[in-house]
Amino acid sequence: MSRLPSLLVTGTDTGVGKTVATALLIMACRNREVAAAPFKPVAAGAKRRRGRETWADVSFLAAAAGVPEEDISLYRLKKPLSPHLAAAADGTRINIKAIARKFNSLKKKYGAVLVEGAGGIMAPISARKTFLDLATELDLPVLVVTTPRLGTLNHTLLTVSACRKRGLQVAGLIINHCPAKPAAAEKSNLAELERLTKIPVIGLIPEISVSVEKLEFGGLAAQAGHLDLSRLQVKRRGSVRALAADRRHVWHPFSAMLEYQSEKPHPLMIVSGKGSYLKDSEGRRYLDGTASLWVNVHGHRRPELDRAVRAQLGRVAHSTLLGLGNEPAALLAAQLAELAPPGLERVFFSDNGSTAVEVALKVAFQYWRQSGQPQKKEFVSFVGAYHGDTIGAVSVGGHDLYHATFKPLLFKAHLAPAAYCYRCPAGLSFPGCKLACLDGVANLLARRSGRVAAVIVEPRVQGAAGILVQPPGYLERIARLCRRHGALLVADEVATGFGRTGTMFACQQEGVRPDIMALAKGVTGGYLPLAATLFKEEIYAAFLGRYEELKTFFHGHTYTGNPLAAAAALANIALVKKPGFLPGINRRSARLAALLKPLEHLPHVGDVRQLGLMAGIELVQDRDSRTPFPARQRVARRVILKARERGVIIRPLDDTVALMPPLPISYGELKRLAGAAAWAIREVTERGNG
Ligand code: PLP
């Protein structure tokens, strides 16, 4: 074994010998030339020795590992009490985040870190957190130190069960204080521990003369050889089998599969996430610079969302909305109506952005038929638009690469010119242009007046087109044009909803109240697939009638209004309603803008566009003429693969590098994101690396 995973070493009780076991583990590692160091984040109970305060466990571990005492411990507390009480007595507070920071720096310095708890796994580390929370925060498997004495089966099983309930792996047991001649109970306990827990015993430590207090190692070193580290049961998260199965069986969306399969050393396999980070099967952490495809609102594994889903799992995972209600979906509909721009009172649930759009289009079409204006059946959308991949959504799409193939299958929609200021077809610039790009849609609506059912728009920013930010006033003018020509306005807030652009919904930046609004992505905080299409009540009213009048909207999906997803969405809304949510996003957006400023001067960056925490960096071969790179060079794709070398996951949109982090991203993480993007762009476009 050349590598050891970092572990949390806990005991079934105080005094089972965690410190001795940790020291022994370190010695065993040293014998096998495995890099490892101990870390006892909280040491309580100081003794005075030669006029100064000492902590016996800390000194013992430092001596065993040959590591300075400052690296062994973070909180050294005077009283021999439970950590939270000892901390209070010293007038301090234990901060798990600070422990995590120290842990990460020790990992960098020493390799594997064996984190020794205090007391057992449920011992409080602060007023509300226990060592279980610490293991969860640090994402550590647990090693349990126990003894063969009477009562051990109960204590060990309770410890293991608490860990498992929390989703933590228990990697092994060490049984300490094993007598040379065990009594009958001890003998049977030794045999039963492994059978009952199904966890490997990696070593039996006999009663040997060791004194932590007196720094006496006695016969400890001789025992190190008896610890069998290879028995540690830490599942390699990204098993080879999963990678092989991915290669053999998964057809990835929007992916040129030959290219994907040849990613080196192999495509990433994500196994876990926390906050702004994802971890892959090799244990590498990546900053999630795409918010897992623009969905993540509160970071990964946000406790409030985790709890909401778990609580709902304890009730029911799914029940249909066809002819039945369910509590989370009903409450969610009310919450969405309250949060949305005024007038959008009626909610139709589906599963994703495309279906939310599909519902919007079908309802708009049927609405006019049932309102005495069946001639209104045409749709208007914008060049570059992306509204999803179902046939209706593709029909109103305006991105040739994604949509042209399917033309023979689509209904005809009118594509109006979009706002793409960097490549303004009229060669104008804002505000002098007076929004001349809207003349196209204005003329179109005038020509087709009375026949257009709806205009569908991505408010304030066309996302998939390359983060094309619309100039101020653009959306409001479209809303006015719709009113003038009697067309419904559909706001596709699938990408922009839930704070992404700095307001709850992008429409609100221009006081626009759409007739229909499509939501998906962030609605569940990025946890589960659920979408909602919101309608004005008068649209809904046109569908009210007896069955034989055939006014019913005959549409719905199996998982419509799924209770688990709705529970996640309710927890998401509770968080987005907090007063600090939007101001926080706006502060971070300003920070991102400052960090992206220097990129504007890079020789192959043509344009940097940003709204809220959505940013796009358009790469060009020649800045002066704004000439794009030849498409076959796949420049943005090469950049995003390069950025992975700096631990950052981002995605390309044609030749634009899109940055779309989880909304609570910290300033430090923003710096890392912008820094990695800049570095990767320079490596690929200036140095030809990658
Ligand atoms: N609408 C917009 C504006 C989008 O950006 C997207 C996806 O990126 C969709 C609709 C489609 O959503 P989904 O991928 O969930 O079907």
Residues whose N, C-alpha, C, O or C-beta is under 5 A from the ligand:
A	BS01	PLP	N352 G353 S354 Y386 H387 G388 E458 G463 D492 V494 A495 A520
